[in-house]
Amino acid sequence: MKNLASLALAVLLCNAVLADEVDFSFNSDAVRAFYVYDFRSNDLAADVGLLYNDDEGNVLNVSLYLTGLASDGASPLQAGIGGRTGWVDGDDSGQSGAPLAVGGYLKYNFKQLNRLCIRGDAWYAPEILSFGDLDEYEDFSVRVGYNVLKEADIYLGLRYVRGNFDNDSKAEFDDGANIGFNIRF
């Protein structure tokens, strides 16, 4: 499974040249990379991502969501809502499965603070939407970003990603602070 995770991460990073957005974050236990494609003609976006934790396992995900401003006018509040699926592999538990999570994100750009933003993401798949050995999937994050360049942000965040499995085991793929960057093409 480690070879699969390494291959997926390499593909994500190689495809970054063609991406609309690349997001990369890490801490001492986990690393996460995302490639985001924006279907500009109809406010849809899709992403593929990999979260790798040396001890707990891997989460490979694919999302499709509708994006836009969360209110009329020139609102600084952006939102996305949709679905996420993929593969959750809890190394220590010997369990794996696929979630069909629902969720999205909210992002607020502070007008008074020109380059500062806050973003929160939430994805959840209860037992009825979890398949294989997976009983439940949770993926929550919040981050504060600073726009260093017009198309590049750095950020500090908190992330909590967990899978509950059939054999009453849990894998916490990430449960702490992280640092990252986001580049838009």
N, C-alpha and C positions, 0 to 999 in steps of 0.2 A: 504494500500500500504506500510505503514511503516513496517508491519509484514513481508511482502514479501521481502522488502529490508533487514531486519534483518536476515531472513532465508537465503537469497542468500549470504550475507556476512559471515554468520556462515559456510555455505557449502564451500565457497572459502577458509576460514581459516582452516577448517578441512581437506580439500583436499591438503593443502600445504605440508603435509608429503610426498605425492606421486608426487609432482610437480618437473618440471625441473627448474622452476623459479617462484618466488613469488615477487610481487612488491606492496608496500604499501606506500601511501602518504596522507598527510592531511594538512589542515590549520584551521583557526578558524571557517570556514563556511562549509567545505566539507571534505569528506574522500573518497579515492579511493583505491580499492584492485584489483589486477590482479593475475590470475593463468595462467601460460604459459606452454604449452606442446610443446616440440620440437620433430618433427618426424625426427630423425637424419638420416634416410636412404635416404631421398629425399629432404632435404633443406626446408621442409615445417614446419611452426609453427602455432599453434592455441592458442588463449587465450580466457578467459572468465573474465569479469570484472564488477565491480559495483562501480558507483559513487553515493554517497548519500549526498544530501544537505538538511539540516533541513527545510529550508524555500522554496526552489525552486522545489524540487522533486528528482527523481532518474533516473539514466541511467544504464541500464543493457545491456552489449554488448558482442558479440561473434565475433571473428575475425579469418580469415585464410589468411596466407600470405607466400610468398616465401622469404627466407632469404639467405644471403650470403655476400661475399666480393663485394664491388662496383667496383673493378678494379682488374686487373691481379696481380699476385705476392702476397707478404705478406703485403698487404695494411692494414692500420689501420682503413680504412673506411668500415663500415658494413652497410647493407641496408636491408629493407624489403618492399615488395609491395604486396597489396592484397585488400581484402574487409572486411567490418565490418557491422554487423547488430545487432539487439537487440530490446530493448524496451525503449522508452523515455517517462517518465511520469512527466508532469509539474503540480505539486500539486496545486498551486494557480490558474492556468489557467483552470483547469478541463479538460485539453486536453492531449492526449497521441497518440503515433504512433510508427512506426518502420522505421528506415532509412536503406538504402542499400548504405552505404558510401564506397568510394574508397579512398585509401591513403597508408600510410606506415610510415617508419621511416628511419633516417640516424643517425649513431652513429660513432663518431670519437674518437679514443684513441690516445692521444698525446704521441708519442714515447719518446720525450725529457723529458716529465714530468711523466714518468712511470705509475703513478696511477690515472691520471686525464683524464676524458672523457667528451664529450659534446654529447647530443642526442636531436633530434627534431622529433616530431611525428605530422602528419597532416592527418585528416580524414574529408571528406566532402560529404554530400548528398544533392544535389539540390532538388527542388520541384519534378522533374520527378522521383527521386529515394527515395522519402519520402512518407510514406503511413499512413493511418489513419488520425488523425487530424494534423499530423506533416507536415509542409511545407518545412523545411530546417533544416539540422543538421550540426553543426561545432564542431570539437574537435581538438584543437591545443595545443601543449605543447613543451617546451624546458627546458632542465635541464643540470646542471653541476654536475658531480658525482666524487666521490673520492673512490678508491678501498681500503677499510679498511683491508679486508681479501681477499684471493685468489678468493673466491666465494661470496663476499658480498660488496656491494657499499652503500654509503649514498649519498644523493644528495639534492640540492636546485633547485627548478624549478619554472617556470611560466606556468599556464594552463588556457585555455579559452575553455569552453564547453557551447554551447548554442543551444537551439531548438526554432525555430519559428513555430507558430501554426496557424491553419485556422482562428481563431477568432482575428487575429492581435495581439495576446499576444506573449511574448517572455519569455523564462525561461533561465536565466544564471545560470547554475548548478555550475560553478566554473569560476572565473575570476581574479585570483591573484596568489600570491606566495604560494609555498608549500614546505614542507620538507618530505623526504621519504627515503626508503631503498629498495634495490633489493638483493635477495638471490637466488643463482643458486645451484641446487642440481645435 
